[in-house]
Amino acid sequence: KANIVASIDSVEVSNITQEYDAIMPANLDFPMPVRITMDLKKLYQQDGLMAISKGLKIMSQRKLDVHFKGSIKVGKGSMKVSAPIDKVETVKF
């Protein structure tokens, strides 16, 4: 189960709460697919100039850095462990 907040430039744009089955090998990294819908309007609600700046940056660089912070709860049966998530991923357009 994932409970993660996605933010861009310290502005929260999405809350991700997902539950799914995944294969997690012991002592190895594993991919964690995340479905996200971002409300990019939140980026400029408090500052209209930020909309222009962010729009130009997205158009010129064709990417956006998204900070994911929260936790995932993993386990099998009644054995569950919570693991923190604090990762920045670049979303390319």
N, C-alpha and C positions, 0 to 999 in steps of 0.2 A: 504494500500500500504506500503510495507516495502522497506527501503533503508538502508542496513546494510553492514558494512565491517567486514569480519572475519579475525582474525590474530592469529598467533601462535608465541610466543616469540617475539612480536612486529614486526613480518614480515607479511605483508598483503598477504593472500593466496586466497581470494575470495571477490568479490563484489556481494551482493545479492540484486536484485531488483525484487520484486514480487508484484503481485496484486491478491487478492482473497477475497472471502466472508467468514466471520467468525461470530460466535455468541459470543458476549462479554457481560456477565452479569454486571450490574452496581455494582460498589464498590467491585468487586471480582477479583481474579487472574483468568487468562484464558490461555489455551495453544495456542501457535502460531506456527503452523507447518512451517518449513523452509526447502526448497530444496536447497542444497548447493553442489557445485563441487569445490573442493580445488585443487590448483596447488602446491603440496608439494615440487616440485623442487625449488620453490622460497626460501624455508627454507635454502638451502645450496648454492645458486648461488654465494653469496659473500664470503662464507667461507666453503671450502670443508670438514674441520674437523667437522663442525657442522653437516654434513650429517651423519657421523659415530656416533657421540654422540646422535643425535636425533633418528637414526635408532635403536641403542641399547636400548634407553629408551623406544621406542614404542614396541620393541620385548619383553623386560623384563616386563614392566608394563602393556602392552596391553591396553594403553589408551593415550589420547592426550588432553590437555586443549586448548580450542578454545575460544578466546575473541571476542564477538560480540558487535559492537558499531555502532550506527547510530540512525535511528528514524523510527517510523511507523506512518502513517497518518490514523486515524480512523474516522468514521462518517457515517451518513446516509443522502443521498440526497446532499444538498449543505452545510450541517453542518459538518465540518471536523476539527479535532483537531490533532496536532502533539504530539507524546509522545516519549521521548528519550529512547534508548536501550543502556545499558552498562552492559553486563552479561558475565560471564565465564561459559562455559559448558564443561563437560568432555565427550569426544567421546571415547567409548570403542570398542575395536576390538575383 
